[in-house]
Amino acid sequence: MKRKKHSFTGERPIFTGSPSIVQGGFNLDVTKQRFNVGDTIPAGTLAIYDEQTRLVSVVKTAKVVEVDSDDKKIVRLLVDEFFAPCFAVGDKVAKAGAISGTFASAVSISKIEAKNEKYIITLSGEITGLAKDDVLVEVVEKSSNAAEIGEANAVTIYDVEVSEFETGIDVSADTMQYAMYERRVPPIPASQKDTTGKFLKANPHVKLTQSF
């Protein structure tokens, strides 16, 4: 699968200018989420950083390209020239904007095929109503219910390759006078935005733009 490193000064910048970096150094939290060694967490992925633990969790999302007409548990996800989803087998997922029910009843990813510019997942069960252009999001357990992992307070700045050991990760919690190109990064659920749709709900210092 083709990979290209993101940069806010490179071939296809994801910010309109240079955002600030949260100082101090963080590691990817691999106790809360599953990751495949060697996979890439794309730049511009929504993130939740904790200054006390110095750990970062990410909001895993992907856009649906196609739901198999014969077996609706087989779903093809969008692969951009610059990024691909970073799901792992065992992740539980739901349709963004329609998360409901218990965590135990949420469907999980049982198989991932990522090759030849395609990213196809097989689910443990059908997600009712899932269709092209919908967004899949990882869900976690909260009070026995399925829920998003949390409200993002930052975004990743660069592509991050998952290491076998500690994985360092840089995030921005302030895009300064600039903004992040929303159409150039993994999909951002409406639940993560404020009422204007132009800022993260949990951090109005991260600005979004629909410009290309």
HUTA-V714409 format. One record per residue. N is the residue number from 0. RES is the residue in one letter. SS is DSSP state (hx for helix, st for strand, lp for the rest). NEAR is the number of other ideal C-beta (glycine too) atoms within 12 Angstrom. D_LAST is the distance of its C-alpha to the last C-alpha in Angstrom with 2 decimals. Layout:
((N;RES;SS;NEAR;D_LAST) (N;RES;SS;NEAR;D_LAST))
This chain:
((0;M;lp;23;23.88) (1;K;lp;17;21.43) (2;R;lp;23;20.22) (3;K;lp;21;18.18) (4;K;lp;22;18.33) (5;H;lp;35;15.33) (6;S;lp;21;15.36) (7;F;lp;33;13.68) (8;T;lp;18;14.89) (9;G;lp;18;14.71) (10;E;lp;13;13.21) (11;R;lp;23;9.91) (12;P;lp;28;9.97) (13;I;lp;42;9.34) (14;F;st;37;10.38) (15;T;lp;23;9.89) (16;G;lp;20;13.58) (17;S;lp;20;16.58) (18;P;lp;36;17.51) (19;S;st;22;21.19) (20;I;lp;24;22.95) (21;V;lp;28;25.64) (22;Q;lp;14;28.73) (23;G;lp;19;31.65) (24;G;lp;18;30.49) (25;F;lp;32;29.85) (26;N;st;25;30.64) (27;L;st;39;29.18) (28;D;lp;27;31.46) (29;V;lp;24;32.91) (30;T;lp;12;35.61) (31;K;lp;22;33.45) (32;Q;lp;32;31.21) (33;R;lp;28;31.67) (34;F;lp;34;29.85) (35;N;lp;26;30.64) (36;V;lp;17;31.58) (37;G;lp;17;29.22) (38;D;lp;34;26.26) (39;T;st;35;22.96) (40;I;st;45;21.36) (41;P;lp;41;17.64) (42;A;lp;41;16.00) (43;G;lp;44;14.34) (44;T;lp;47;17.16) (45;L;st;47;18.75) (46;A;st;45;22.05) (47;I;st;36;25.37) (48;Y;st;38;27.31) (49;D;st;22;30.98) (50;E;lp;17;32.38) (51;Q;lp;8;35.91) (52;T;lp;16;35.61) (53;R;lp;19;32.88) (54;L;st;26;31.30) (55;V;st;43;27.80) (56;S;st;35;27.11) (57;V;st;49;23.79) (58;V;lp;49;22.45) (59;K;lp;43;22.32) (60;T;st;41;20.10) (61;A;st;41;19.04) (62;K;st;31;17.89) (63;V;st;32;20.74) (64;V;st;28;20.57) (65;E;st;23;24.25) (66;V;st;28;27.46) (67;D;lp;20;30.49) (68;S;lp;12;32.60) (69;D;lp;9;35.85) (70;D;lp;17;35.20) (71;K;lp;21;32.68) (72;K;lp;24;32.96) (73;I;st;29;30.98) (74;V;st;41;27.22) (75;R;st;31;24.53) (76;L;st;40;21.38) (77;L;lp;31;17.92) (78;V;lp;28;17.69) (79;D;lp;29;14.43) (80;E;lp;16;14.95) (81;F;lp;29;14.39) (82;F;lp;37;16.13) (83;A;lp;37;18.83) (84;P;lp;43;20.61) (85;C;lp;42;23.35) (86;F;lp;39;25.97) (87;A;lp;28;29.66) (88;V;lp;21;32.67) (89;G;lp;21;34.29) (90;D;lp;36;31.19) (91;K;st;37;31.55) (92;V;st;45;28.61) (93;A;st;39;27.99) (94;K;st;35;25.57) (95;A;lp;31;23.32) (96;G;lp;21;24.66) (97;A;lp;24;27.96) (98;I;lp;31;29.54) (99;S;lp;17;33.29) (100;G;lp;21;36.64) (101;T;st;18;38.23) (102;F;lp;24;36.76) (103;A;lp;14;39.61) (104;S;lp;20;38.62) (105;A;lp;33;34.91) (106;V;st;32;34.06) (107;S;st;30;33.46) (108;I;st;37;31.95) (109;S;st;22;34.92) (110;K;st;21;33.35) (111;I;st;31;30.18) (112;E;st;23;29.64) (113;A;st;28;26.87) (114;K;st;12;27.30) (115;N;lp;12;26.23) (116;E;lp;18;22.54) (117;K;st;21;23.76) (118;Y;st;34;24.14) (119;I;st;32;26.86) (120;I;st;43;28.66) (121;T;st;26;32.04) (122;L;st;35;32.79) (123;S;lp;22;36.24) (124;G;lp;22;36.00) (125;E;lp;19;33.98) (126;I;lp;35;31.43) (127;T;lp;18;32.38) (128;G;lp;15;29.80) (129;L;lp;34;27.11) (130;A;lp;21;24.96) (131;K;lp;18;21.88) (132;D;lp;17;18.57) (133;D;lp;28;20.62) (134;V;st;36;19.98) (135;L;st;44;22.84) (136;V;st;43;23.62) (137;E;st;43;26.52) (138;V;st;38;29.36) (139;V;st;30;32.22) (140;E;st;20;35.62) (141;K;st;15;36.22) (142;S;lp;9;39.69) (143;S;lp;13;40.06) (144;N;st;19;36.99) (145;A;st;29;33.65) (146;A;st;24;30.86) (147;E;lp;39;27.55) (148;I;lp;37;28.28) (149;G;lp;30;27.53) (150;E;lp;25;25.05) (151;A;lp;41;22.56) (152;N;lp;30;23.15) (153;A;st;38;20.84) (154;V;st;52;18.20) (155;T;st;45;18.90) (156;I;lp;41;17.72) (157;Y;lp;32;18.57) (158;D;lp;30;19.48) (159;V;st;34;23.03) (160;E;st;24;25.66) (161;V;lp;27;28.33) (162;S;lp;19;31.71) (163;E;lp;13;35.14) (164;F;lp;10;36.13) (165;E;lp;18;34.19) (166;T;lp;30;30.43) (167;G;st;22;29.06) (168;I;lp;39;25.69) (169;D;lp;32;23.76) (170;V;st;45;21.84) (171;S;st;40;20.29) (172;A;lp;33;21.62) (173;D;st;28;20.20) (174;T;lp;34;16.79) (175;M;lp;19;18.83) (176;Q;lp;13;17.24) (177;Y;lp;26;13.81) (178;A;lp;31;11.49) (179;M;st;45;10.10) (180;Y;st;29;6.61) (181;E;hx;32;8.42) (182;R;hx;22;6.87) (183;R;hx;34;7.69) (184;V;lp;41;11.17) (185;P;lp;46;14.24) (186;P;lp;36;14.39) (187;I;lp;39;15.48) (188;P;lp;33;18.45) (189;A;hx;22;18.99) (190;S;hx;30;22.18) (191;Q;hx;37;20.46) (192;K;st;29;18.77) (193;D;lp;21;20.71) (194;T;lp;10;21.60) (195;T;lp;14;18.66) (196;G;lp;18;16.14) (197;K;lp;21;14.53) (198;F;st;26;16.78) (199;L;st;37;18.72) (200;K;lp;26;22.01) (201;A;lp;25;24.15) (202;N;st;30;22.54) (203;P;st;19;21.01) (204;H;st;27;20.37) (205;V;st;41;17.32) (206;K;st;31;14.50) (207;L;st;37;11.38) (208;T;st;26;8.26) (209;Q;lp;18;6.54) (210;S;lp;17;3.79) (211;F;lp;11;0.00))
